[in-house]
Amino acid sequence: MSFNYETVKDLIRCPRSMSALVLDGASLVCTDPQCRLQCATRDDLPSLHEDEASELPETDWRGVMARHRRGTASSAPR
């Protein structure tokens, strides 16, 4: 069984900020502008362990949010 983001997008959250995540390529990215955590997927499953994630630089995070038509204000929806 493969990971289906659409079926779980309202259930999964960032392991650090508990904000929503967006699927960007093979990773899940936190929508919180203060957090900007990027979680990789391995073997078609997301790894939602904070110690295995990396923090995106702000400019990269803004690019991801723009691709997914998400706001980049400090009050991003959680």
C-alpha positions as CSV (number, residue, x, y, z in Angstrom):
1,M,0.0,0.0,0.0
2,S,1.4,3.4,-0.9
3,F,1.1,6.7,0.9
4,N,-1.9,8.7,-0.2
5,Y,-1.5,12.3,0.9
6,E,-5.0,13.3,-0.1
7,T,-6.6,10.8,2.3
8,V,-4.5,11.8,5.4
9,K,-3.8,15.5,4.8
10,D,-6.3,16.6,7.4
11,L,-4.9,14.1,10.0
12,I,-1.2,14.5,9.8
13,R,0.7,17.4,11.4
14,C,4.1,18.8,11.7
15,P,6.0,16.9,14.6
16,R,7.4,20.2,15.9
17,S,4.6,22.9,15.5
18,M,1.5,20.7,15.0
19,S,0.7,22.8,11.9
20,A,-0.6,21.5,8.6
21,L,1.8,19.9,6.1
22,V,1.9,20.1,2.3
23,L,3.2,17.5,0.0
24,D,6.0,18.9,-2.1
25,G,7.7,16.3,-4.3
26,A,8.9,13.5,-2.0
27,S,8.7,15.5,1.2
28,L,6.1,17.0,3.5
29,V,6.7,20.7,4.5
30,C,5.3,22.5,7.5
31,T,3.1,25.5,6.8
32,D,4.2,27.4,9.9
33,P,6.7,30.1,8.9
34,Q,8.4,30.0,12.2
35,C,9.0,26.2,11.9
36,R,9.6,25.5,8.2
37,L,10.3,21.8,8.9
38,Q,10.7,19.5,5.9
39,C,10.0,15.8,6.5
40,A,11.2,13.2,3.9
41,T,9.4,10.1,2.7
42,R,11.1,6.8,2.7
43,D,9.8,3.7,1.0
44,D,6.8,5.7,0.0
45,L,5.9,6.5,3.7
46,P,6.4,9.9,5.4
47,S,8.9,10.1,8.3
48,L,7.4,12.4,10.8
49,H,10.2,12.3,13.4
50,E,11.5,15.7,14.2
51,D,15.1,14.5,14.6
52,E,15.0,13.1,11.0
53,A,13.6,16.3,9.5
54,S,15.4,19.5,8.4
55,E,14.5,23.1,8.6
56,L,14.1,24.8,5.2
57,P,15.7,28.2,4.7
58,E,13.0,30.9,4.6
59,T,13.3,31.6,0.9
60,D,13.0,27.9,0.0
61,W,10.0,27.6,2.3
62,R,8.3,30.6,0.7
63,G,8.8,29.0,-2.7
64,V,7.1,25.8,-1.5
65,M,4.2,27.8,0.0
66,A,3.8,29.8,-3.3
67,R,3.7,26.5,-5.3
68,H,0.9,25.3,-3.1
69,R,-0.9,28.6,-3.0
70,R,-0.5,28.9,0.8
71,G,-0.1,32.1,2.7
72,T,3.3,33.0,4.0
73,A,2.3,35.4,6.8
74,S,3.2,34.6,10.3
75,S,-0.4,33.7,11.0
76,A,-0.4,30.7,8.7
77,P,-3.3,28.3,9.3
78,R,-2.6,25.4,11.7
